[in-house]
Amino acid sequence: MLLFKKEAVEKKDVIFFAVFFLVISVVFLGAKIFNVNLAGVGAIFFVISFSLLCLITWSMAGLAVLRSLFVVGASLTLMIFITQTYCGLPDIARTGDDALTSLFGFGLLYVGFLFTKSLHSELKCGLKRFEDIYAGKKPWIMVTLFAIFIGLFLWQLYQVMFPIVSNLCVYK
């Protein structure tokens, strides 16, 4: 233990290394005893690790987009409700189509700004979380996956919202 004190190696690192070495030794001894070929183990380990990495970043990206959507959800719902209620009126009573179009357009700009601001805040929080986990370094694979999944969620949100907004009576 004197060697560990001189080199400033922490006890938890030594325990982690010992457990890691023990697991690797058991795997190789088991493979030798049972005559198992270990060629596919690396690929299987990579696929499982990458799948878990994707699952973690996918869930973090989904949470970021949904949290941002919840921030603007009430405003967006109110705007769509007012517009659909207006569209449900008889044609004689609908005298403010231009006013509703400009109000709805301004509301969409405002909601878009709030959503973008909230999503930016969530992105910074997620990237900070990655840096905290990896001791101040940016894990570019995680950042890239995070950006891809954010883009995927935003595309899905667009695919749902576009038909709702484009089929309102003020845009026909």
Secondary structure, DSSP 8 states (H G I E B T S, - for coil): -HHHHHHT--HHHHHHHHHHHHHHHHHHHHHHHTT---TTHHHHHHHHHHHHHHHHHHHHHHHHHHHHHHHHHHHHHHHHHHHHHHHTS-TTT---HHHHHHHHHHHHHHHHHHHHHHHHHHHHHHHHHHHHHTTT---HHHHHHHHHHHHHHHHHHHHHHHHHHHTSGGG-
